[in-house]
Amino acid sequence: MFKASIWRPTAKVVAVSGIFVLSFFLSGTVAEAGVAATDFGDPSDAPFVANRGVNQGVPNSIHNLNTAELFSTLQAALDDVDTLNGHVLQLEVASLPEGQVLITKNVTIQGQTGSEQFVATVDTGSVGDTRGWFLIETGVSVTVQDLNFDGAGFLIWQAFRVKGSGDFARCNFLDIQYNPSSDYAGTAIAMVGAGQVVDCEFDQIGRVGVLFYAGGVTNGLMQGCSFTGKGAGDWLDYAVEVGAGATALVRDNWFEACRGVESSDASESSGVNVNTTFAEGTVAEVLSNTVMDCTFGVQIGRGDGQGPTAEVHFNRLITNEFGVGVNAPSPLNALNNWFGCNEGPGQPGCDATDGDPLIDPWLTLTITANPTTIQVFQDSAVESALIINSDAVDTSGDGLVPDAIPETFTATLGAVNPTSGGTVDGLVPTVFTAGGTEGTAIVTVTCDNETVETPIEIVGQPEAIPTLGFWALLMLIAAVAVLGARLLVKR
């Protein structure tokens, strides 16, 4: 748990790029921030020197789509005098072994089909810019899309070290680790400049999926991504970290299995970590994410001073030890989140909270039927919702829980179709069809650890009014016609 009264440094002082960085941890409890010394100091103190290795390159693997030239490595394509700002460099082989890469041109780096991958051939350094497998230099804007990056077998402190700006889309990062049980390091994307990460996947990451670091990050974005932690063990997992004065939006992501604990100081993992350990002014919005099976779903902390500003809303926080934890003097606004049950945080079936976050009201599961009275064999439209909070207020105008939250339906005295579905805009519809028995049907919906129900009255069909059959009606018409003809003859 957070225990703000016992702050003290753990004498962990790290010399990085000529700067001494003091890493504060919450002694015996939670690491105040999810950062080890993640330095973006003066690169002249630890300049990038590309370690190219010996087993790299595949002939004709990188295609400059603007010049039609082919290269055996990405670095060769970048260094070529014909490669200019705005060019597109496309990986066209299944797997390309690549050493450390320095990117100094505004280019797009992409896969041909989305299945292509770069694989590491060397260890990165552990200080300054040498930490980057791929280094995007200051003032350089790069788009990276439809690619995979695999660091298996090598020590990778940061897959991408972004000092300029980087936009990442539909990329997968696997096995980006640097001694995760001793150095507790390994970050897939570390940003000190502008950038966004959209629809990317992270698995077997040493410490952090995406790091937004320092005040140069004014509009960071992580959206539509998934991060799977390493589970329990002597390591740490943070799907995303916003710190040192960065500003970022984290929305519509899926984070799970962040349960590691650092053995040296009992630091704990979280899906989302927002902190001011190295600088004040951190601001984060955490909206409409699913965070599950973590020690902390969302962890808000500080070094010294006021602490970060964070808005945490419309998230699905389930099966975490703590859905939300806070250790900062500024209040954490965590209203209108789904904690897994209707009774609220800390109750059976719901995630607990730690510290004193503002969590009331929270979202609840409801179910309605229309109409509520039907005849046997008729239908009623049923809809479940995660848009009404514990104050009975419809919050859908302010935000929505993630789509595709699974729910299941059951019914008595009839059947529902479909019997399951996923949320769309917080809603899941189904149809109840009554059987032939009168009475009160009960339709239930279950979402995570909550089940709610709604009654539907089934009544018999009204008695039919006797009607003439077709042939009887035809005979009647014929008889009337004959009678009319006889009357005319008499006249």
C-alpha positions as CSV (number, residue, x, y, z in Angstrom):
1,M,0.0,0.0,0.0
2,F,1.0,3.6,-0.2
3,K,2.2,5.0,3.1
4,A,2.9,8.6,2.7
5,S,4.2,9.1,6.2
6,I,7.3,7.0,5.8
7,W,9.0,8.6,2.8
8,R,12.7,8.2,2.7
9,P,15.3,7.6,-0.1
10,T,16.8,4.2,-0.3
11,A,20.4,5.4,-1.0
12,K,20.0,4.5,-4.6
13,V,22.0,7.1,-6.4
14,V,22.8,6.5,-10.1
15,A,25.4,8.4,-12.1
16,V,23.8,8.9,-15.5
17,S,25.2,11.0,-18.3
18,G,27.3,13.0,-15.9
19,I,24.3,13.8,-13.7
20,F,23.6,12.2,-10.4
21,V,19.9,11.1,-10.3
22,L,18.5,10.2,-6.9
23,S,15.8,7.5,-7.3
24,F,13.2,7.8,-4.5
25,F,11.2,4.8,-3.4
26,L,8.6,4.3,-0.8
27,S,10.6,2.2,1.6
28,G,9.0,-1.2,2.2
29,T,6.0,-0.5,0.1
30,V,5.3,0.9,-3.3
31,A,8.0,2.4,-5.5
32,E,7.0,6.1,-5.6
33,A,7.3,6.1,-9.3
34,G,7.7,3.5,-11.9
35,V,11.0,4.9,-12.9
36,A,14.5,3.7,-12.5
37,A,16.9,6.4,-13.5
38,T,15.4,7.0,-17.0
39,D,17.7,9.8,-18.0
40,F,17.4,12.1,-20.9
41,G,20.4,14.2,-19.9
42,D,23.0,15.9,-22.1
43,P,23.8,13.4,-24.8
44,S,27.3,14.8,-25.1
45,D,28.0,13.1,-21.8
46,A,27.0,9.7,-23.1
47,P,26.7,10.1,-26.9
48,F,25.2,7.5,-29.1
49,V,27.8,5.3,-30.7
50,A,26.1,2.8,-33.0
51,N,27.0,-0.8,-32.1
52,R,26.4,-2.5,-35.4
53,G,27.4,-6.1,-34.5
54,V,28.6,-8.7,-37.0
55,N,25.5,-10.7,-37.8
56,Q,23.3,-8.1,-39.3
57,G,21.7,-7.3,-42.6
58,V,19.8,-9.1,-45.4
59,P,20.5,-8.1,-49.0
60,N,17.7,-6.0,-50.6
61,S,15.7,-6.0,-47.4
62,I,15.0,-2.2,-47.1
63,H,13.3,-0.5,-50.0
64,N,13.3,3.2,-50.4
65,L,9.9,3.7,-52.1
66,N,10.9,7.2,-53.3
67,T,14.2,6.3,-55.0
68,A,13.6,2.6,-55.6
69,E,17.0,1.8,-54.1
70,L,17.5,-1.3,-52.0
71,F,19.6,-1.7,-48.9
72,S,20.7,-4.6,-46.6
73,T,20.1,-2.6,-43.4
74,L,18.0,0.2,-42.2
75,Q,21.1,2.2,-41.1
76,A,22.5,1.9,-44.6
77,A,19.3,3.3,-46.1
78,L,19.2,6.2,-43.6
79,D,22.9,7.0,-44.3
80,D,22.5,7.0,-48.0
81,V,22.8,10.6,-49.5
82,D,19.7,9.9,-51.7
83,T,17.5,9.3,-48.7
84,L,15.8,12.6,-47.9
85,N,13.3,13.9,-45.5
86,G,9.8,12.6,-46.3
87,H,11.0,9.4,-47.8
88,V,9.4,6.0,-47.0
89,L,11.7,3.1,-46.0
90,Q,10.0,-0.3,-46.2
91,L,11.1,-3.6,-44.8
92,E,10.4,-6.3,-47.3
93,V,11.8,-9.5,-45.7
94,A,10.4,-11.5,-42.9
95,S,13.2,-10.8,-40.4
96,L,16.0,-8.3,-40.5
97,P,18.9,-8.5,-38.0
98,E,19.8,-4.9,-37.1
99,G,22.3,-3.4,-34.7
100,Q,21.8,0.0,-33.1
101,V,20.4,2.6,-35.4
102,L,20.7,6.4,-35.4
103,I,17.8,8.2,-37.1
104,T,18.6,11.8,-38.2
105,K,16.1,12.2,-41.1
106,N,12.4,12.7,-41.1
107,V,11.3,9.5,-42.6
108,T,8.6,6.8,-42.4
109,I,9.8,3.3,-41.5
110,Q,7.2,0.6,-42.3
111,G,6.6,-3.0,-42.9
112,Q,5.4,-4.3,-46.2
113,T,2.6,-6.4,-44.8
114,G,2.7,-5.9,-41.1
115,S,4.4,-9.2,-40.3
116,E,8.0,-8.1,-40.9
117,Q,10.3,-7.8,-37.9
118,F,13.6,-6.3,-36.8
119,V,15.6,-8.5,-34.5
120,A,18.3,-7.3,-32.2
121,T,21.9,-8.3,-32.9
122,V,23.7,-6.4,-30.0
123,D,23.2,-5.3,-26.5
124,T,22.5,-1.6,-26.0
125,G,24.3,0.5,-23.4
126,S,23.0,1.4,-20.0
127,V,23.7,5.2,-19.9
128,G,22.5,8.2,-21.9
129,D,21.8,7.8,-25.6
130,T,23.6,4.5,-25.7
131,R,20.5,3.0,-24.2
132,G,18.6,3.2,-27.5
133,W,18.4,0.3,-30.0
134,F,16.8,2.9,-32.3
135,L,17.6,6.6,-31.5
136,I,15.5,9.3,-33.0
137,E,17.5,12.5,-32.6
138,T,16.4,15.9,-31.4
139,G,14.4,17.8,-34.0
140,V,13.7,14.7,-36.1
141,S,10.2,13.4,-36.8
142,V,9.7,9.8,-37.6
143,T,6.7,7.6,-38.3
144,V,7.0,3.9,-37.5
145,Q,4.2,1.6,-38.6
146,D,3.3,-2.0,-39.3
147,L,6.4,-3.5,-37.8
148,N,7.6,-5.9,-35.1
149,F,10.6,-5.5,-32.9
150,D,12.1,-8.5,-31.1
151,G,15.0,-8.1,-28.6
152,A,15.3,-11.8,-27.7
153,G,18.7,-12.9,-26.6
154,F,20.1,-9.3,-26.1
155,L,20.0,-6.7,-23.4
156,I,17.8,-3.8,-24.7
157,W,17.4,-0.8,-22.3
158,Q,15.1,1.0,-24.7
159,A,13.9,-0.2,-28.1
160,F,13.2,3.3,-29.2
161,R,14.7,6.4,-27.6
162,V,12.7,9.3,-28.9
163,K,14.3,12.7,-28.4
164,G,12.6,14.3,-31.4
165,S,9.1,13.1,-32.2
166,G,7.8,9.6,-33.0
167,D,4.4,8.3,-34.2
168,F,4.0,4.6,-33.8
169,A,1.1,2.6,-35.3
170,R,0.3,-1.1,-35.4
171,C,3.7,-2.1,-34.1
172,N,4.5,-5.1,-31.8
173,F,7.4,-5.1,-29.2
174,L,8.6,-8.4,-27.8
175,D,11.3,-9.2,-25.3
176,I,12.6,-5.7,-24.7
177,Q,14.5,-6.4,-21.5
178,Y,17.7,-5.4,-19.7
179,N,18.3,-7.6,-16.7
180,P,14.8,-7.2,-15.4
181,S,15.5,-8.9,-12.1
182,S,18.6,-6.8,-11.3
183,D,18.7,-3.6,-13.3
184,Y,14.9,-3.7,-13.5
185,A,15.1,-2.2,-16.9
186,G,13.7,-2.5,-20.4
187,T,11.4,0.1,-22.1
188,A,9.9,-0.4,-25.5
189,I,9.3,3.3,-26.3
190,A,10.8,6.1,-24.3
191,M,9.7,9.6,-25.3
192,V,11.1,12.9,-24.3
193,G,9.6,14.7,-27.3
194,A,6.2,14.7,-29.0
195,G,4.6,11.5,-30.2
196,Q,1.8,9.0,-30.1
197,V,1.5,5.2,-29.8
198,V,-1.6,3.7,-31.4
199,D,-2.7,0.1,-31.8
200,C,0.6,-1.4,-30.7
201,E,1.2,-4.5,-28.6
202,F,3.8,-5.1,-25.9
203,D,4.8,-8.5,-24.4
204,Q,7.7,-9.6,-22.3
205,I,8.9,-6.1,-21.6
206,G,11.5,-5.6,-18.9
207,R,9.9,-2.6,-17.2
208,V,7.8,0.0,-19.1
209,G,5.8,-0.3,-22.3
210,V,5.6,3.4,-23.1
211,L,7.4,6.1,-21.1
212,F,6.3,9.7,-21.5
213,Y,9.1,11.7,-19.8
214,A,9.6,15.4,-19.1
215,G,7.9,18.7,-20.1
216,G,8.8,18.3,-23.7
217,V,5.9,15.8,-24.0
218,T,3.0,18.1,-24.1
219,N,0.4,15.9,-25.9
220,G,1.5,12.3,-25.6
221,L,-1.0,9.7,-26.6
222,M,-1.3,5.9,-26.0
223,Q,-4.4,4.5,-27.5
224,G,-5.8,1.2,-28.6
225,C,-2.7,-0.7,-27.3
226,S,-2.3,-3.9,-25.3
227,F,0.3,-4.7,-22.7
228,T,0.8,-8.1,-21.1
229,G,3.1,-8.1,-18.0
230,K,5.2,-10.9,-16.8
231,G,3.0,-11.7,-13.8
232,A,4.4,-12.3,-10.3
233,G,8.2,-12.3,-9.9
234,D,11.3,-10.3,-9.0
235,W,10.7,-7.6,-11.6
236,L,8.5,-4.7,-12.4
237,D,5.8,-4.0,-15.1
238,Y,4.3,-0.7,-16.0
239,A,2.3,-0.6,-19.3
240,V,2.6,3.1,-19.4
241,E,4.4,5.7,-17.3
242,V,3.8,9.5,-17.4
243,G,6.4,11.4,-15.4
244,A,8.9,14.3,-14.9
245,G,6.4,16.9,-16.1
246,A,5.0,15.2,-19.2
247,T,1.4,15.5,-20.3
248,A,-0.3,12.5,-21.9
249,L,-3.6,10.9,-22.7
250,V,-4.0,7.2,-22.1
251,R,-7.2,5.8,-23.5
252,D,-8.9,2.7,-24.9
253,N,-6.0,0.3,-24.0
254,W,-5.9,-3.2,-22.5
255,F,-3.3,-3.7,-19.7
256,E,-2.9,-6.9,-17.7
257,A,-0.7,-9.1,-15.5
258,C,1.5,-6.3,-14.0
259,R,2.2,-8.0,-10.6
260,G,6.0,-8.0,-10.2
261,V,7.7,-6.8,-7.0
262,E,11.3,-5.6,-6.9
263,S,13.0,-7.6,-4.2
264,S,15.5,-4.9,-3.1
265,D,12.9,-2.3,-2.0
266,A,9.4,-3.9,-2.4
267,S,8.5,-1.7,-5.3
268,E,5.3,-2.8,-6.9
269,S,3.9,-2.9,-10.4
270,S,0.9,-1.1,-12.0
271,G,-0.9,-0.9,-15.3
272,V,-0.6,2.9,-15.3
273,N,1.9,4.9,-13.3
274,V,1.8,8.7,-13.1
275,N,4.4,10.5,-11.0
276,T,6.5,13.6,-10.4
277,T,9.6,11.8,-9.1
278,F,12.0,13.7,-11.3
279,A,10.1,16.9,-12.0
280,E,6.8,18.6,-11.1
281,G,4.0,19.3,-13.5
282,T,3.0,15.8,-14.7
283,V,-0.5,15.7,-16.1
284,A,-2.4,12.6,-17.3
285,E,-5.9,11.6,-18.4
286,V,-6.6,7.9,-18.1
287,L,-9.9,7.2,-19.9
288,S,-11.8,4.1,-21.0
289,N,-9.1,1.5,-20.4
290,T,-9.3,-2.1,-19.2
291,V,-6.7,-2.8,-16.5
292,M,-6.9,-6.2,-14.9
293,D,-4.9,-8.6,-12.8
294,C,-2.3,-6.1,-11.7
295,T,-1.1,-5.0,-8.2
296,F,-2.3,-1.5,-9.0
297,G,-4.6,-0.7,-11.9
298,V,-3.7,3.0,-11.8
299,Q,-0.9,4.2,-9.5
300,I,-0.5,7.9,-8.8
301,G,2.5,9.1,-6.8
302,R,5.1,11.8,-6.4
303,G,8.7,12.6,-5.3
304,D,8.5,15.8,-3.5
305,G,6.1,18.8,-4.0
306,Q,2.5,18.8,-5.0
307,G,2.4,15.7,-7.1
308,P,0.8,15.0,-10.5
309,T,-2.6,15.9,-11.8
310,A,-4.6,13.0,-13.0
311,E,-8.1,12.4,-14.3
312,V,-9.1,8.7,-14.2
313,H,-12.6,8.0,-15.6
314,F,-14.7,5.3,-17.4
315,N,-12.0,2.6,-16.9
316,R,-12.7,-1.0,-16.2
317,L,-10.6,-1.9,-13.2
318,I,-11.1,-5.5,-12.2
319,T,-9.1,-8.3,-10.5
320,N,-6.5,-5.9,-9.4
321,E,-5.3,-5.8,-5.8
322,F,-6.0,-2.1,-5.9
323,G,-7.9,-0.5,-8.7
324,V,-6.6,2.9,-7.9
325,G,-3.8,4.0,-5.5
326,V,-2.7,7.5,-4.7
327,N,0.1,9.1,-2.7
328,A,0.1,12.7,-3.5
329,P,-1.3,15.8,-1.7
330,S,-3.4,16.8,-4.7
331,P,-6.7,14.9,-5.0
332,L,-7.0,12.2,-7.6
333,N,-10.3,12.5,-9.5
334,A,-11.3,8.9,-10.2
335,L,-15.1,9.3,-10.5
336,N,-17.2,7.1,-12.7
337,N,-15.1,4.0,-13.1
338,W,-16.3,0.4,-13.2
339,F,-14.7,-1.6,-10.4
340,G,-16.3,-5.0,-11.2
341,C,-19.4,-4.8,-9.0
342,N,-22.3,-2.5,-8.1
343,E,-21.5,-2.2,-4.4
344,G,-18.4,-0.1,-5.0
345,P,-14.6,-0.2,-4.4
346,G,-13.5,-2.4,-1.5
347,Q,-16.7,-4.5,-1.4
348,P,-16.7,-8.2,-2.4
349,G,-16.4,-8.5,-6.1
350,C,-14.9,-5.0,-6.6
351,D,-11.3,-3.8,-6.7
352,A,-10.1,-2.0,-3.5
353,T,-8.4,1.4,-3.5
354,D,-5.4,2.7,-1.6
355,G,-4.7,6.2,-0.4
356,D,-7.6,8.6,-0.6
357,P,-8.8,8.9,-4.3
358,L,-12.1,10.5,-5.1
359,I,-14.0,7.4,-6.4
360,D,-17.7,8.1,-5.4
361,P,-19.8,7.8,-7.6
362,W,-18.7,4.8,-9.5
363,L,-20.4,3.0,-12.5
364,T,-23.0,0.3,-12.0
365,L,-24.5,-2.4,-14.1
366,T,-28.2,-2.1,-14.9
367,I,-30.7,-4.0,-17.1
368,T,-34.1,-2.9,-18.6
369,A,-36.8,-4.5,-20.7
370,N,-39.3,-2.9,-23.1
371,P,-42.1,-3.8,-23.0
372,T,-42.3,-5.1,-19.5
373,T,-45.6,-7.0,-20.2
374,I,-45.9,-9.3,-23.2
375,Q,-48.2,-12.1,-24.3
376,V,-47.0,-15.7,-24.5
377,F,-44.6,-16.3,-27.5
378,Q,-44.0,-12.6,-27.9
379,D,-40.7,-10.6,-27.7
380,S,-39.3,-8.0,-25.4
381,A,-36.2,-5.9,-26.1
382,V,-33.7,-6.2,-23.3
383,E,-30.6,-4.0,-22.8
384,S,-27.9,-4.0,-20.2
385,A,-25.9,-0.8,-19.5
386,L,-22.7,0.4,-17.8
387,I,-23.6,4.1,-18.1
388,I,-25.5,4.7,-14.9
389,N,-23.4,5.6,-11.8
390,S,-24.1,4.9,-8.1
391,D,-25.9,8.2,-7.9
392,A,-28.4,7.0,-10.6
393,V,-27.0,9.5,-13.1
394,D,-26.6,8.7,-16.8
395,T,-22.9,9.5,-17.5
396,S,-22.8,8.5,-21.2
397,G,-22.7,12.2,-22.2
398,D,-19.4,12.5,-20.4
399,G,-17.6,9.3,-21.5
400,L,-18.0,5.6,-22.0
401,V,-16.4,2.4,-20.7
402,P,-14.3,0.4,-23.2
403,D,-16.1,-1.5,-25.9
404,A,-16.2,-5.3,-25.9
405,I,-16.6,-5.8,-22.2
406,P,-18.2,-9.4,-22.1
407,E,-21.6,-10.0,-20.7
408,T,-23.9,-13.0,-20.5
409,F,-27.7,-13.3,-20.3
410,T,-30.1,-15.9,-18.9
411,A,-33.8,-16.1,-18.6
412,T,-36.7,-18.1,-17.1
413,L,-40.1,-18.8,-18.8
414,G,-38.5,-18.2,-22.2
415,A,-35.2,-17.6,-24.0
416,V,-32.8,-14.8,-24.8
417,N,-31.0,-14.4,-28.1
418,P,-28.1,-13.7,-28.2
419,T,-27.1,-15.1,-24.8
420,S,-23.9,-13.1,-24.7
421,G,-22.3,-10.0,-26.2
422,G,-19.8,-7.2,-25.7
423,T,-20.4,-3.6,-24.8
424,V,-20.8,-1.0,-27.5
425,D,-21.0,2.5,-26.2
426,G,-21.6,1.0,-22.8
427,L,-24.7,-1.1,-23.9
428,V,-25.4,-4.7,-24.7
429,P,-28.8,-5.6,-26.3
430,T,-30.6,-9.0,-26.5
431,V,-34.2,-10.1,-27.1
432,F,-36.3,-12.2,-24.7
433,T,-38.9,-14.5,-26.3
434,A,-41.6,-15.8,-24.0
435,G,-42.6,-19.4,-23.9
436,G,-46.2,-20.6,-23.6
437,T,-46.4,-20.3,-19.8
438,E,-47.9,-17.3,-18.1
439,G,-46.1,-15.7,-15.1
440,T,-43.1,-13.5,-14.2
441,A,-40.0,-14.2,-16.3
442,I,-36.6,-13.1,-14.9
443,V,-33.9,-12.0,-17.3
444,T,-30.4,-11.6,-15.8
445,V,-27.1,-10.2,-17.1
446,T,-23.7,-10.9,-15.6
447,C,-20.7,-8.6,-16.1
448,D,-17.4,-9.4,-14.3
449,N,-18.5,-10.0,-10.7
450,E,-22.0,-8.5,-10.8
451,T,-25.4,-10.0,-11.8
452,V,-28.6,-8.0,-12.0
453,E,-32.1,-8.9,-13.2
454,T,-35.3,-7.5,-14.6
455,P,-38.8,-9.0,-14.5
456,I,-41.1,-9.4,-17.5
457,E,-44.8,-10.2,-17.1
458,I,-46.1,-12.9,-19.5
459,V,-49.9,-13.0,-20.0
460,G,-52.1,-15.2,-22.1
461,Q,-53.5,-14.3,-25.5
462,P,-57.0,-12.8,-25.5
463,E,-59.8,-15.1,-26.7
464,A,-60.3,-14.8,-30.4
465,I,-63.5,-13.3,-31.8
466,P,-65.4,-16.0,-33.8
467,T,-65.0,-15.4,-37.5
468,L,-66.5,-16.9,-40.6
469,G,-64.4,-19.3,-42.6
470,F,-63.5,-18.5,-46.2
471,W,-66.0,-21.0,-47.7
472,A,-68.8,-20.0,-45.3
473,L,-68.2,-16.3,-46.3
474,L,-68.3,-17.2,-50.0
475,M,-71.6,-19.1,-49.6
476,L,-73.1,-16.2,-47.7
477,I,-72.2,-13.8,-50.5
478,A,-73.7,-16.2,-53.1
479,A,-76.9,-16.5,-51.1
480,V,-77.3,-12.7,-50.8
481,A,-76.7,-12.4,-54.6
482,V,-79.4,-15.0,-55.3
483,L,-81.8,-13.4,-53.0
484,G,-81.2,-10.0,-54.6
485,A,-81.9,-11.5,-58.0
486,R,-85.2,-13.0,-57.0
487,L,-86.3,-9.7,-55.6
488,L,-85.6,-8.0,-58.9
489,V,-87.6,-10.7,-60.8
490,K,-90.6,-10.2,-58.6
491,R,-90.6,-6.5,-59.5
